[in-house]
Amino acid sequence: MDEYVKSLDERRKSAKYHPSIWGDYFLAYNSDNTKISDAEQEELAKQKEKVRNLLAQTPNDSTYKMELIDAIQRLGVEYHFQKEIEESLQNIHENSKDKDDLNLSSVALRFRLLRQQGYNVSSDVFCKYTDSEGNYAASLQNNVGDLLNLYEAAHLGTHGEEILDRAIEFCSSHLHASRHKITSASLSKLVKEALKTPNRRSLTRLGARRFIAAYEEDESRNETLLNFAKLDFNIVQKMHQRELSDATRWWKKLDVENKMPYARDRIAELYMWMVGVYFEPCYAKARIFLLKCISMGSIFDDTYEYATLHELQILTDAVESWDVNATLEDSPPYIQMFYRSLIETYKEIEDELEKTGESYRIQYGIRDMQNCVMAYFEEAKWMYNNYIPTVEEYMKVALVSSGYVMLSTNCLMGMGDQVCKQDLDWITNEPRPLIVQAAIAICRLMDDLVGDEYEKKTSLIDCYMKQYGMSDEEVRGELRQQVRNAWKDTNQECLEPRPASMPILTRILNLDRGMNLLYEDDDCYANAIKSKEWVKIMFVEPVTM
């Protein structure tokens, strides 16, 4: 027993996360300094009409039309022109078989745009650039633009498409080798970004901010589109600032910093993640709902590594019964306060959903939060018993404790008429849909690959090493391959015939993108210094007009 108490005490001492970088910073934003003026709204409407006309007047059979659509999407303003883009890409798809005179850049761009839209176009279009053994022609390595477009397209690959796997290897190798020779500032930025995070895996909003910087240095840029994208970014940023101010106020009211000092204080970073899921103005309600849910999940995660097993048993039983009147009087004040906050948070969301006749959705969200907590408790028992489970045991629990099952369901609650009951039934049916399983795998595996330094619980790496006698390096190689496979599953599920509507599938894809950002090189959620620059350029610094 002494050993157990000692290990618990040690764990509690080690649970020291970096304090919040932002503190009260976002409280300074209010309805006055984030007000969108009539002049801004009028200018935005005027510029939007110009871009719409530009889209309409550009022939669908031109390469410039594809480049224009790509720029609109990467500048983060696609949501203004979804109907027009949909019609154009349908036309391009229907007529693509008649166009085999395009260069590699155009073929790759068309392939990527159509796959992003859900069209199941064949990767055989790249066969003419390979030899009889499937190797890409050496002559391609000298054209950086071709390499970049092929590299980006190849990240839309699915299982069995070896030609795209080879494209990633070929392009990655030659782009790295060519970086120092690129004379175009714009192209240099795009290559650097792509090698770090391909467009397919990049957060739309963060990617847009970076693409604006590259696009304004592009000599072939369209000034009307660039100005519209900058203005739209700044206007939407004001809306985000106001939401983050309200969210900070809500978080401060919970008083996590003082009452649960062991928990990560990361409301700005969590909000950034939620903006990654849906940044568009029409999803304001969904964004706030999901932010509150993930905030509760984050506190749960830290609590189940901090509290005693007895305290966790009380908390777990209460969550399982979801008794709104439970006081948890046998547990310490911080457990009581947290449980009360959980119940109140979901009650607030339910009350909001009630206004639109959608309160039935809350039960789906609650059920998956309960499942997540049960998984946390199972992991806590492993930790206290110094038990290393088998890989199979671990995955059964850890895929749920990753929080992504809960997030994939909770993210749909506030999406209004974009979601119906059948969608919630689909996403919560067991076994979970493949795209959800893939998202969960990406989350769990990437977390385990970088989380060792911050988390003291058993990881999948420990399980593999014990069960199969593999080295740390071998396990990491295996997990990275599993992440790549999960991305292929995600890509496949986004192609026709799709299991759900594109707005729903995009949310799950965006959850993957958020995870990729936060856990690509380090645990940038635990170590908030790493994510400081992202928060700054998304929510603090407007784009220079």
C-alpha positions, 0 to 999 in steps of 0.5 A, spaced: 500 500 500 505 504 501 508 503 494 501 505 491 501 511 495 508 513 493 507 512 486 500 516 486 504 522 490 509 521 484 504 521 479 501 527 482 507 531 482 509 529 475 502 532 473 505 539 471 503 542 465 505 548 462 501 554 465 496 557 460 500 562 455 494 566 454 491 567 461 486 573 460 488 575 454 482 574 449 477 577 455 479 584 452 475 582 445 468 585 446 462 587 441 465 594 440 472 592 438 470 586 434 464 590 431 464 589 423 462 595 420 457 596 415 462 599 410 466 592 411 460 588 409 458 592 403 465 592 401 465 584 402 459 583 398 462 587 392 468 583 392 464 577 393 460 579 387 466 580 383 469 573 384 463 570 383 463 573 376 470 571 375 468 564 376 462 564 371 466 567 366 472 563 366 471 557 361 470 550 365 475 547 360 481 551 361 486 550 366 485 557 369 478 555 372 482 549 376 487 553 378 482 559 380 478 553 384 484 551 387 486 558 390 479 559 392 479 553 396 486 554 399 484 561 401 479 559 405 473 562 401 470 556 398 464 556 403 461 563 399 461 559 392 460 552 394 454 551 388 458 554 383 464 550 384 460 544 385 457 545 378 464 547 375 467 540 378 461 536 375 462 539 368 470 538 369 469 531 371 464 529 365 469 532 360 475 529 363 475 523 359 476 528 353 482 531 355 488 528 355 493 533 352 494 536 359 501 537 362 502 533 369 501 539 373 494 540 370 492 532 370 495 532 378 490 538 380 484 536 376 485 529 380 486 532 386 480 537 385 475 531 383 477 527 389 476 532 394 469 533 391 468 526 392 469 523 385 472 516 385 476 518 379 482 513 377 489 514 379 491 510 372 491 517 369 498 517 372 501 511 368 503 515 362 508 518 367 511 511 369 515 506 366 514 499 365 516 497 373 511 503 375 517 508 377 516 515 375 520 518 369 527 521 372 525 527 367 520 529 372 525 531 377 527 538 374 520 541 374 518 543 381 511 545 380 509 538 377 512 535 383 509 539 388 502 538 384 503 530 384 505 530 391 499 534 393 494 529 389 498 523 391 495 524 398 488 523 396 490 516 395 486 510 397 488 502 399 492 499 393 494 505 389 501 503 389 502 509 383 500 514 388 505 511 394 510 511 389 509 518 387 509 521 395 516 517 395 519 520 388 516 527 389 518 528 397 525 526 395 526 530 389 522 536 392 527 536 399 533 536 394 530 542 390 528 546 395 535 550 396 534 552 388 527 554 388 527 562 386 520 563 386 518 566 393 511 563 392 513 556 390 518 556 395 513 557 401 508 552 398 513 547 397 516 548 405 508 547 407 507 541 403 513 537 405 511 539 413 503 538 412 500 536 405 494 540 403 489 534 405 492 534 412 492 541 413 487 545 417 483 550 412 483 556 416 491 555 418 492 553 411 488 559 408 492 564 413 499 561 410 496 560 403 494 568 403 502 569 404 504 565 398 499 567 394 500 574 394 507 573 392 505 569 386 506 573 380 500 570 376 495 571 382 488 574 381 488 581 385 480 581 386 480 574 389 486 576 394 483 582 396 476 578 397 480 573 401 484 578 406 477 581 407 473 575 409 479 572 413 479 579 417 472 579 418 471 572 420 477 573 425 473 578 429 467 573 429 472 568 432 475 573 437 468 575 440 467 567 441 474 566 444 472 572 449 466 568 451 469 562 451 475 564 456 469 568 460 466 561 461 472 557 462 474 562 467 468 561 471 469 554 472 475 556 475 480 550 473 486 554 474 485 554 482 480 548 483 483 543 478 490 546 478 493 539 475 488 540 469 491 543 462 489 550 462 488 550 454 481 554 452 485 558 446 488 551 444 482 547 444 478 553 441 483 553 435 482 546 434 474 547 434 475 552 429 479 547 425 473 543 425 468 548 422 471 555 422 465 558 417 460 563 420 454 558 420 457 553 424 458 558 430 453 554 435 456 547 433 463 550 434 461 553 441 457 546 443 463 542 441 468 546 445 465 545 451 464 538 450 472 537 449 473 542 454 470 537 459 473 531 456 480 534 457 479 535 464 476 528 465 483 526 461 487 529 466 483 527 472 483 520 471 491 520 471 491 525 478 485 522 482 485 516 487 482 510 484 476 511 490 475 518 487 475 515 480 470 510 482 465 515 485 466 519 479 465 514 474 459 511 477 456 518 477 457 519 470 454 512 468 448 514 472 448 521 469 444 523 476 443 531 475 442 531 483 448 527 485 452 531 490 458 526 490 459 528 497 464 522 499 469 525 494 473 531 494 470 538 493 474 538 486 471 532 484 464 534 486 465 541 482 467 538 476 461 533 476 457 539 477 460 543 471 459 537 466 452 536 468 451 544 467 454 544 461 450 539 457 444 542 460 446 548 457 447 545 450 440 541 451 436 548 453 439 551 446 437 545 442 430 545 445 429 552 442 430 548 435 426 542 437 433 538 437 434 536 444 433 529 442 441 530 440 443 531 447 442 523 448 447 521 443 452 526 445 452 524 453 452 516 451 459 517 448 461 522 453 459 516 458 463 511 454 469 515 454 469 516 461 468 508 462 475 507 458 478 513 462 477 509 468 479 502 465 486 505 463 486 508 470 485 501 473 491 499 469 495 504 471 494 503 479 495 496 478 502 497 473 498 492 468 501 492 461 495 490 457 495 486 450 495 490 444 488 488 443 486 489 450 489 496 449 486 498 443 479 496 445 479 501 451 484 506 448 480 507 441 474 510 446 479 514 451 482 517 445 476 522 445 475 521 438 468 517 438 465 522 443 468 528 439 465 525 432 458 524 435 458 531 439 460 535 433 454 533 429 449 536 435 449 543 433 450 543 426 442 544 425 439 542 419 445 539 416 444 533 420 438 529 422 437 523 426 439 518 421 446 521 421 446 520 429 444 513 428 449 512 423 455 515 427 453 511 433 452 504 430 457 499 432 461 497 429 463 505 428 463 507 421 470 506 417 471 513 417 470 514 424 474 508 426 480 511 422 479 518 425 480 514 432 486 511 430 489 517 427 488 520 434 490 514 438 496 513 434 499 520 433 498 521 441 501 515 443 507 517 438 509 523 442 505 523 448 510 519 452 514 525 455 507 528 458 503 522 460 505 517 465 500 512 463 501 506 459 502 507 451 501 502 445 508 502 444 509 499 451 504 494 449 507 492 442 514 492 446 512 487 451 507 483 447 512 482 441 519 483 443 519 489 438 524 495 439 521 502 440 524 504 433 520 498 430 514 499 434 514 507 432 515 505 424 509 500 425 504 505 428 506 510 423 504 505 417 498 504 421 496 512 421 498 512 413 493 506 412 488 510 416 488 516 412 487 512 406 481 509 409 479 516 410 480 518 403 476 512 401 470 514 405 470 521 402 469 518 395 462 516 392 458 512 394 459 516 400 456 513 407 454 520 409 453 527 406 459 531 405 458 536 410 458 531 416 464 527 413 468 533 412 467 534 420 470 528 421 476 529 416 477 536 420 478 532 426 483 528 423 487 535 421 486 538 428 490 532 431 495 532 425 497 539 427 497 538 434 501 531 434 505 531 428 512 533 431 510 533 439 504 534 443 503 541 442 497 540 446 500 539 453 506 543 450 502 550 449 509 554 447 509 550 440 502 552 438 502 559 440 504 561 433 498 558 430 493 561 435 496 568 434 496 568 426 489 565 427 486 569 432 490 575 434 494 578 428 489 580 422 491 580 415 495 586 412 490 589 407 
